[in-house]
Amino acid sequence: MSLMSPWLLLVFIPLGTVIVLLYLLKLKRKERLVSSVMIWRDAIADIQANAPFQKLKKNLLLILQLLALLFLVVAVARPFVRTKGIEENKIVVILDSSASMQSTDVSPSRFERAKSCALAIINQMGPGDKMLIIAASSKARVVSSFSSDKKALAASVKRLRATDAPCDMRAALVLASSLVAGESAKSPRIVIVSDGDFGDMPDLPTKNLRLDYLKIGSRCDNVGIVGLDARRTLSGEQQVFVGIENFSNRQKQFNIEVYLGSELVYIKPESLGPQETKQQILGNLQKARGRLTVKLDVNDDLAADNSGVLYLAGQRRIDVLIVSKGNIFLQNALSLDPRTQLTRSEQCPPDLEKRGFDIVVFDCVKPPQTLPPGGYLLIGTSFNGAPAVENATVANPTIIDSDKRHPVTSYVDLSAVRIARARLLKPTPWAVKLAESTSGALIVAGEKDGRRFVQIGFDLLESDFPLHVGFPIFVANCIDWLAPSANAGDGLTVRAGEPAQVNVPASLREVTVTDPNGLTRKFRVTQVPFVYDYTDQVGVYKVRGNNFEQEFACNLASSSESNTKPRDVLRIGRTHFGSTARAIYTNREFYHPAILLALSLLMFEWYAYHRRL
């Protein structure tokens, strides 16, 4: 047993002293008529010397009052014992449902163990307690709002299923904080049931945060595909890049299997040492087209990252119109791609929509106000429908940052590019910045209503960009991103948890999507491209509509999620929260019995006092 406020026990000393003093100062005399007091003088002198203490001998009332005071003081000091369970007014349980929670290092899986822990917490709820349950994956969602119904809470937990997406624990904590703000006088208790497979959150405020971390998992024994991509070289050869990593502490031997459709076309034995990473380049795929699946035939704890899917498009002609007064560097870069068929013009043809170009490049020539669906590269020019508005002109801007994750600027170093003059670009809400100077954006990209744009805020001939080795790579990236999908058989690839943007016909009003588990959903098409946001399972998704069918693939491809080593300590804000093993402990107070004992003693003291009278 311990006390919440042990220093309050000191209150017993002055209060007890007051009670004792009241007994010492209390006079209690009865008059008696006697013949003489001469023989009593010696006895009276001895009694008077000890008179104060004589009043305390065998005084039952004093003892009862002091005991009652002691129990009252103990009750005020709030005695408690440390026990398993939860006794709070408001409880928030955040259940990690990300891909790493499917690891089988604990039986039957981490997620099932986490659900068992959540059910145990529900069973330990005290009378009047209410619980809120949040599932944390790529998005945070409320599974059950605040409720004291244990059966309903347990049913919500049992219905949960793990996803193949990464965990956004920050979003879950922010959601929990917003839902419990002002719910009670004291901050609610938050319990995170997870393996800790998410990043630190040093900037998240933790003021008054009462958090418990239940660690799930015991080891990391996993090999995973952490990267998968396909590119064509400038000579037209198609290459597939596969990145694999061994996150365990022991040697792993396995086979890499490659399937084109359902046919096995490549197999290779592989061996990875502890914590080793390898990049594989799969060649001889010039004529390959369609769905390509890479599998690792390995026995490990996590299956979601042992396969990946991408789509290989057959080499087809890409019709490119370049509207320019003359730019030999740009023409040569576009001609390097064997897929392109260039058409040059000094002004935009009036029948642009009928010509059916895949990509139109406006090089310092103003485009018309309306453009048909397609891909557009705007260089040193703009119009009302552009992804950015041209602002002030600046001299000698320096590019200080570029988006390496965007397909257009990946593998392109822009830091050394020198520019004589440029117009700053202010992106619209549907556009993103690809390159920035100290004054503002210089390159932006965006997609709207079936049109993709890359907009450059300077004339290429007023810079040395065409002389850099990254320029032909940049142009090739623009071709790959701006050219629409060639055939319905081609597909796109996204990471688990990220939305998929499917190019559907503008006339299509409704589509059905079938996920890897066979679940089919219907959606209304309100914009082109159609955005599908339920990519929480890896595998192949099929999109169907009126005379339309297309696939897209969802892969995990996440080093952080494949590294399934459970964390013992979470860093949130400036606080480190250690794991509380597999049980939640609470301070269970029992001041009520102390108060009842004090009241019982006072009642007995009152009875004893009246008996003496």
N, C-alpha and C positions, 0 to 999 in steps of 0.2 A: 504494500500500500504506500502511496505517496500523497503529497498535498499540492494542490495548485498554488496556494498562497501560504506557505509554511510560516512566514513572518507574522501572520495574524495570530498565531498562538501566543505571541507576547502580550496580546490584549488580556489574556487570562490573569496575568500578574497584577496589574492595577485594579481590575474589577474584583478579583478574589480578595485583594487587600482591603478594598472598601467593605466587602461583606464581613470580613473578620473584624475590622475596626468597629463596625456597627454592633457586633456582638460584644466586644470589649467595653464599649461605652454605654451599653444598655444597662440601666438600673432596674433591679428587681428586689424590693424590700417589703417585708411584712412585719407589722408591729406586734410585739408580744409583751405582756406584763410579767416581770420577774421580781423577786425579793431583793437580789443583789447581783452585781456583775464583778465583784472583787476577784473571785476565783477564775473568771474568764479572761482576765487581762493578758496573761501569757499566751493563751491559745489564740486570742483575737489578734495579737501582734504577729504571730506566725501566719495566720490566715491572710491578714492584710498585706503582708510582704508578697504573697503569691496570688493575690486576689484576681488580677487580670487573667492569669492562666487557669484559675479554677473555673472561670466561666466557660472555658473551651473544653473541659473534660466531659466526655460522654455526651456530647451535644449532637444528637442525631439530625436535628434540623439544619445545623451548620454544614454537616457533611453532605446532606442531600442537596442543599443549595449550591455548594461548591461543585459537586458532580454535575448538576444541571447546567451550571455556567460552563464547565469544561466541555460538555457535549455540544453546547451552542457555539462555543468558539471553534471547536473542531469542524462543525458544519459550515461555519463562515469561511474557514480555511480550505474548503472544497476537497475532501479526500477522494482519491480515485485509485483504480487498479488498471494496469495495462492488459487488455484482453483482445482477442481476435474479434474482428467484426467492425461495424461502422455504426456510430450513433451521432448523426448529424441531421440538421434540419434540411439542408440541401446537399445532394451528392451528384456529381457529374462523372460518369464513366466514359472515357474515350477508348474505344476498341480499335486497335490497328488492324485493318483488313487488307493491307497491301500484299504485294507478291511474295516478299520474304517470309510472311507469316504462313505460307504454304510449305515451308521447310519441314522435313520429317525427322529432324534430329530428336524431337520429342514425339511420343506416340499419342494419337495418330498423326497429328500435325500441330504446329505452333498455334494455328488459328483455333483449332478445336480445344486446345489447352486453354487458350485465352478466353474462349466462351465459357469453359468450365469455371474459370476464376471469376468471370463476371456474374455467373449464376450463383456462385458462393457468396459474393458481395450482396447480391439481391436478397438471399436468404438471411443474411446477417443484419438487414435493415431493422432499425428500432421502430417503435410505435410513433407515428406522425412523420417519419422520414419520407422524403420524396427524392426520386432519382431521375436524372436525365441521361440518356444514352446516345452517344455520337459515334458513328463509324468513320474512321479516317483512312482514306485512300488518296487517289489523285485529287479528289474533292472530299470535303467534309459534309456529312449529311446527318440530320437528326433522325435516329431510329425510333426513339420514343421520347416524347416530351415529359416534363416533370409529372411523375405519378407515384402514388404510394401503393398501387395495385401490383403485388409481387407476381401474380400469375401473368398479367399483361406484360410486365417488364421481361419476365423469363421467356415468354413466347416471342417477343421482339428479338431477343438475343439468339434464340434457337433458329430463327428464320434467316439470320445473317449468313452470307457466303463471302469467302475471300475473293479478292480480285487479283489480276495480274499487273496492276498499275503500281507506280511508286506511292510513297506515303507523304502527304502534305500535312505534317503535324502542326505547323504554324497555323494553317487555316482552321484546323480543328480547335486549337486553343483560343484563337480569336473568336470563333463562333461560340465556344463555351462561355467566354467572358462576356460577350454581348448578350447572351440569353439569360445569364444569371445576374446581370447588373441591376442592383436595387431590389433583388428578390428577398434578401434578408439582411439583418443588421450586421452579421459577421459574414466574411467572405466564404463562399461554399467550398466544399472539399472536392478536388479534382483528382481522379484516379486514372492514370494512363496504363493500359494493359497492352504491352508492346514488346518487341525485341530491340527497340531503340535504333532501328535501321533508318535513321533520318538525320539530317544535319543539325548542328548546334544552332541555337536562336539567341545570339548574344544581345540583340537589340530589342527583344520582346520584353515589355515591362512585367516585372514579377511582384509588384507591390501588393502585399496582403495575399499573395498566392499561396494557398495551402495545397500542396501537390504530393501525391504518392505515385511511385513508379513501380509497377509490377513487371519484372523482367521475365520474358518468355524465351526459352531457347537455351541450348547448352554448348553449341559448337558451330563451326563453319566448315562444312565439307561439300564444296560446290565448285563446279566448272560451268562457265556460261559463255554464251555468245554476247559480246558487249558492243559489237559493231557489225553492220551489214549494209553494203552499198554496191551499186553497179554504175559504171561510167564507161563511156566510149573515149578512146584515145583520139588524138587528132588524125591519126591514120584510119580511124573507123573501127579499130579492134575493140570489142566489148570485154570488159574485165569486171569480175566480181570480187570485192574485198570483204574478207571475213576476219573479224577480231575476236579472239578467244582468250579467256583468262582463267587461271587456276587460283581460286581464293583459299584453298585448303593448305594445310601444313604438311602435305605428303604428295609424293609423285602420283600423277594420274595418267593412265594410258587408256586410249579410246579411239574410236573411228570417226572420221568426218565423212558424212554421207550427203551427197547432193542429188536431189530429184528434180527433174524437169517434168512438170505435171505429176504423174504417178510413177514415172520411169526413173530407176536409179541410173544415173549417168556418170557418177564419179564417187570413188571411195578412197580414203587415204588414212592409214594408221597415224596417230599422233601421240606425242608424249609431252606432258608439261610438268615442270618441277614446281615446288611450292612457291606460291605467289608469282608465278611466271605468266607473262603475256606474249602472245604471238599474233602476227598478222599474216593471213593467208591470202594469196592472189590466185583466183581460179581463172585460167585462160581457156583458149580453144572453145569460146562460146559465141563466135561471130554470128552464126546462123541461129543461135538459140533464141526462142521467143516464148513468152507466156510466163506462167508461174514457176518460180525457182524456189525450192525449199532446201535449206541447209539444216542438217540434224547432227547432234552429237550423241553417239551411242555410248553413253557413260552412265555409271551408277553413282548418283550423288543425291543430295538432300532436296534439291529444288529442280522441278521439271520445266517450269515456265520459260527458263532461259536456255533450254537445250535445243531449241529449234527457232528458225527465223525464215520469213518468207519475203521475197521481193519479186517484182515483175520486170521481165526483160522485153523491151519493145523491139520489134523488128526494125531494121534500118529502113527508113522510108524517106522520101523527099520532103523537105521543109521549104515551102515557098516563102521567100523573104523579099519584101519590097524596101529599097532604101531610097528615101526622098532626101536628096542632098545636092548642094551646089558643087560638091566634089570633096571626097575625103578618102585618099588612097589607103591610109592605115586602117580605117574602118572596113573598107571593102575587102582588103586582104585578110583581115581577121575573120570576117564572115565567110570568106571563101575557103578557109582552112578546114571547116567542118564539111566532110564529104556528103552530108545529108542535105546541105543547103543548095537551093536554086535561086540565084540572085537576079532581081530585076531592078534596074536603076532608072531613076526619074528625078528631074529637077523640081517637079511640083506634084502634089497629090492628085491622082487621077479622079475624076468625078464619079466613076463607076467602081469605087473602091470595094463596096460591099459585094458586087457581083464578081469581082476578080478572085475572091476567096483566098487571099494571102494568109499564111499562118502567122507571120510576124511582119510588122511594118515599122521601119526605123525612120524617124523624123530628125534629121541632122540639121539643126539650126533653121528649120523650116516650120512655120506654124501649122499645126494640124487643123482640120475642119472641126466645127463645133460638135458634130455628132460622128461617132465612130462605131462600126459594127463590132460584134464580139470577136475577140482575138487577142494577140499579144502585141504590145507597143513599147518601143524603146524611144524615149524622148531625150534628145541631146541638145542642151542649150536652148530649149523652147518649152512652151507650156500652152495650155488652153483651159477653158472653164471646167472641163471634166477630168483634168489631170489630178494625180494623187497629191500634188503639192502646189502651193501658190508661190510665185516668185516674189521675193522681197528685195531688199537693198543689194546693191552691187558692192563687193569687197575686193580689194587687191591683195594678191599673194596669200590667199588663205592656206593654212596647213591642216591636213587631215590628222586629227588626233585620236579618232576612234572609228572602228568599223565593226559591223555585226558579222562575226565569223560563223554564226550558226545559220544564217540565211543562205539558201542555195545560190544566190547570185554572187555573194561576196565571200563564199567559202574558198579557202586555198588561195586567196588574193591578198597580197600585201600592198596597202595603199599609203602606208606611213611616209614613204619616200617620194610620193608624187608631188611635183611642183606645178602650181597653177598660177597663171598671170592674173586672171580675173575670173570671178564667178558671181552668180546670183544666188543668194541664200534662199533656201526652200523651207516653207512652212507646211508640214504634212497635214493632210486632212485626217479626220478621225479614223478612216479606213486604211490609212497608209502607215508604213513603218520607216524609220530612219536606217539607212544602210551605212552611211559614212557621214561623219560630222567634223566640222572645224571648230575653232574656239568661238566663232561667231554664230554658228548655226549649221543646219544640215546641208549637205552638198549632193547626196544621192539618196533617193527614197524609192520605195516600191509599194505597190498596192494592188488589190484585186476587188472589182466591183462589177456586178451585172454582167458576168461573163467576159470581162475585159481585164487583162493583166498589164500592169505598167511598170517599167523601170524608168525613172526620171533622173537625169544628170543635170546639175545646175551650172555647168560650164561647157564651153566649146572645147572639144578634144584637141583641136589645133592650137589652142591657147594654153596647152599644158604639155608636159612630157610623158603623160600617161601612156600614149601609144608606143613609146620607146621602152617601156618596162616589160619584163618577162611575164608579169601578171596580167597584161592587157589581153592577150588571146585567151587566157583562162577565163577572164571576166566576160568576154564576149561569148565564149562557149557556154558559160553558166547562164547567161541571159537567154541564149537559144534554148537550152534545156528547160528553163523555167517558164519562158514566155510561150513556147510552142504548146498548143493544146494536145491532149491525149489523142493518139492517132486512131485507135480502134477501140471498140467496146471490149475487146479481149485484153487490152492493156489495163493496168491497175496502178494504184499508188500504195505507198507504205507509210504508216504512221507509227509512232511509239504509243505504247499502252497509256491510256489516260489523256492523250491529246486528241483534239477533234479532227475528223477526217473531212476534207473538202472535196466533194465528188462533183465533177463537171457533168451535169445532166442537161438534156435539151431544154431550151427556154420554154417550150410549149408544155413540158411535163408538169402536172399538177399534184401528183401523188406517187409515192414510191413505197415499197416494202423492203425492209432490211432484215436479213437473216444472219444472226451472229454465229460464232463457232460452236455454240451449244445447241444450235437448231431453233432458238427462239426467234420468232418472226414478229416484227412490229411495223405498223403503218404510220407514215408521216406525210403531212402536206408540204409541198415544195413552195416556199414563200420567197426564195431568192436563189440565184445561180452564182456560184456553185452551192449545191446542197450541203449543209453542214451537219454531220452526224457526231454526236457528243457522247455516245455510250460505248466508248472503246476501252472497257475495263477488262477484257479477256483477250489473250493472244490468240492468233489464228486468222482465218479467212472470213471476211464478211461479204455477203452478196447483196447488191442493190438492184432491184428490179422495178420497172415501170412499164408504161405502154410502149411496146417495141423498143425497150431499152434494158440492157443488163450489163452490169459491171461489177468487178470484184475490187476489194482493197484488203490489204493485210495489216495486221497489228502485231508488232514485236515488242518484247520487253527492252532489250538492248540498253540496259542501264547498269553501269558498274556499281553504283551505290546500292542498288537493290539486289544485285547478284552477290554482293559481299554480305553474306548472311550472318556474320559474327555478331552475336548479341552484345549490347553495350551494358556495362554495369552502372554507368553514371550518365545522366542527361545534363547538358548545360543549357539552361533557359535564363536569359537575362544575365545577371551577375551571380546567379545561384547555381550550385551543382546539386542535383537530386540523385541520391543513390538508390539502388534497387532495394525494395523491401521484400525480396525473395518472392514467395508465392502466397503471402497472407497479408492482409491489411489489419493493423492494430489501431486501437482507439483507446482514449482515456475514458473509462466508464466510471462516472462519479456516483457516489452513494452517500450524499449528505442528508438525504431524506431520513434514513434510519437514525442518524445522530440527532436530528430535530425531534423525532418521535420519542427517543429515549429521554431527551431533555424535558419534554412536556410530561412524560410519564413520571419522572422524578419530581417535578414540581407538583403534580397532582398528589403523589404520595406524601410529599412534604406538607402540603395543605391538610391532608388527612391526619398525619401524625401531630401537627400543631393543634388541631381541634381535639384530638384524643387527650392531649396533656391538659387542656383546659377543663 
